[in-house]
């Protein structure tokens, strides 16, 4: 196999992987859930609210272990009436009169907690366990930038496909 054909194969593989990510990831605001498998999730960070713990473009691995959440853990949650998954740290926990555990969150890079910042639903004072999609258990730094690029700049997809076509045509042996 010639070097050009090998390069085309590698680039095509990278593009196909990026295109598959682009198709399976639905970007909405702060983060995008890619897929759920059992109790594990993957998530692509879309904002800088958790820097320096996680940066925009990091792919997070989540676990939805049913054990109680603790102050200091980084979680992903969705509030009632909003479709945006948010990745923030638990900064306070409490119990309601009926012994239900409740939590307050904040982005590490944000000046105020999420209640003051208006991220919770109107009138919502705390998060409960049913709002939480999982806790962050690991990350792949910056790997998601390819997907972000392909989604934010559709012309990049066209350029990559065009480049692959040119490389394929120029690599024909004959």
Residue pairs with C-beta under 8 A, 6 or more apart in sequence:
1 9
2 171
2 173
4 167
4 170
4 171
5 171
7 167
8 164
8 167
8 168
8 171
11 160
11 163
11 164
11 167
12 164
14 146
15 157
15 160
15 161
15 164
17 146
18 146
18 147
18 149
18 150
19 150
19 157
21 34
21 144
21 146
21 147
21 150
22 147
22 150
22 151
22 157
24 34
24 35
25 32
25 33
25 34
25 44
25 147
25 151
26 32
26 33
27 44
27 46
27 151
28 83
28 84
28 85
29 46
29 47
29 84
29 86
30 45
30 46
30 47
30 49
30 84
30 85
30 86
30 87
31 43
31 44
31 45
31 46
31 47
31 60
31 76
31 84
31 85
31 86
31 87
32 43
32 44
32 46
32 85
33 41
33 42
33 43
33 76
33 85
33 133
34 41
34 42
34 43
34 44
34 59
35 41
35 42
39 63
39 64
39 65
39 134
40 61
40 62
40 63
40 64
40 134
41 61
41 62
41 63
41 64
41 76
41 133
41 134
42 59
42 60
42 61
42 62
43 59
43 60
43 61
43 62
43 76
43 85
43 87
44 57
44 58
44 59
44 60
44 144
44 147
44 148
45 54
45 55
45 56
45 57
45 58
45 59
45 60
45 87
45 144
46 56
46 148
47 56
48 55
48 56
48 109
49 87
49 88
49 107
49 108
49 109
49 110
50 74
50 87
50 88
50 89
50 107
50 108
50 109
51 108
51 109
52 108
52 109
53 74
53 89
53 108
54 60
54 74
54 87
54 136
54 139
55 141
55 142
56 148
57 141
57 142
57 143
57 144
57 145
57 148
58 139
58 140
58 141
58 142
58 143
58 144
59 139
59 140
59 143
59 144
60 76
60 87
60 136
60 138
60 139
61 136
61 137
61 138
61 139
61 140
62 76
62 133
62 134
62 135
62 136
62 137
63 134
63 135
63 137
64 132
64 133
64 134
64 135
65 134
65 135
68 101
69 75
69 90
69 93
69 101
69 103
69 129
69 132
69 135
70 90
70 93
71 90
71 91
71 92
71 93
72 89
72 90
73 89
73 90
73 135
73 136
74 87
74 88
74 89
74 90
74 135
74 136
75 87
75 88
75 89
75 90
75 103
75 105
75 132
75 133
75 134
75 135
75 136
76 85
76 86
76 87
76 132
76 133
76 134
76 135
76 136
77 85
77 86
77 88
77 105
77 127
77 131
77 132
77 133
78 84
78 85
78 86
78 131
78 133
79 86
79 119
79 120
79 121
79 124
79 127
79 131
80 121
80 124
80 131
81 121
82 121
85 133
86 105
86 114
86 119
87 107
87 136
88 105
88 106
88 107
88 108
88 110
88 114
88 119
89 105
89 106
89 107
89 108
90 103
90 104
90 105
91 104
91 105
91 106
91 113
92 103
92 104
92 113
93 101
93 102
93 103
93 104
94 101
94 102
94 103
94 104
94 126
95 101
95 102
96 102
96 126
100 128
101 128
101 129
102 125
102 126
102 127
102 128
103 126
103 127
103 128
104 113
104 114
104 115
104 126
104 127
105 113
105 114
105 119
105 127
106 112
106 113
106 114
106 117
107 114
107 117
110 117
114 120
115 124
115 125
115 126
120 127
149 156
150 156
150 157
